[in-house]
Amino acid sequence: MKAIVVTDQAAGTAGMTLEERPEPSPAINDVIVEVHASGFVPTEVDWPSTWKDRAGQNRAPSILGHELAGVVTALGYGTTGLTVGQRVFGISDWHRNGTLAEYVAVESRNLAPLPGDVDFTVGASLPISGLTAWQGLFDHGRLKSGQTVLAHGAAGAVGTMVTQLAREAGAHVIGTGRAADREKALDFGAHEFVDLDNDDLEDVGLVDLVFDVIGGEIQERSARLIRAGGTLVTVTGLAGVRPEEGLSVDFVVESIPAQLVEIAQRVRDGRLRTNIGEVATLDRAVAALNPTERRKGKTVIRMRP
């Protein structure tokens, strides 16, 4: 099968190559999925799990990608809940070969049924962005109607999901980003926008929840804006940052099928829009995943027409 492979961590995404690799075999409780589309997170090449297995052993060359939408073609021993021929989507295991390939082996518990009226490209764009937003807002942030959310990176793949889900839940959403992001952030539902290059972040006042995808100084300044009982949620690491009178949570997204079903239903009934930038074929994936310009949404690679 064809797959996007990395062998050298120092080379970053520039070290990607399209290669022929052996098709995977299903382990216990696995399914083999014929991948129709795969999403990609650019920071994957920096994740320890891309280069080491759970025992700490080198596993390069590694196949990248962890978001998928496709069709089940085989079941491993003991696999239940899914059937051959079923459309599915979800997140593959961080420490195993990924989804930028024509086939992938995935634990069945990480997958949810993909409704027939949701395109594979859309399905592949949802798992990491959608679940990160859902879990940050509701599982870790415990968001309630009437609260105020400060959503950093509001025009990005995760940020647009955060904005839409928070607004649907009855929150007031303040999005942040660069000046060029204003229109997109507001279009996806932010009530207000802060240009981090030119506006004073502290002018937003106190908020109940900060959803941080930036880290560093912005995270530190944001922590001081959380009112008593509020929460700072981040996916970048905390680096010792703690709100004075609130909580701080750094989390890694999990593939939870019940939440994937909720997200897909919102897409189907028009409550949730995806933020897809470029869509490319597998033969053009290396170039698409190394853009010369700033990404304008989730990059999705289509394995099949």
Buried (B, 14 or more C-beta within 10 A) or exposed (E): BBBBBBEEBEEBBEBBEBBEBEBBEBEEBBBBBBBBBBBBBEEBBEBEBBBBEEEEEEBEBBBBBBBBBBBBBBBBEEBEBBEEEBBBBBBBBBBBBBBBBBBBBBBBBBBBBBBEEBBBBBBBBBBBBBBBBBBBBBBBBBBEEEBBBBBBBBBBBBBBBBBBBBBEBEBBBBBBBBEEBBEBBBEBBBBBBBBBEEEEBEEBEEBBBBBBBBBEEBBBBBBBBBBEEBBBBBBBEBEEBEBEEBBBBBBEBEBBBEBBBBBBEBBEEEEBBBBBBBBBEBEBBBEBBEBEEEBBBBBBBBBEE
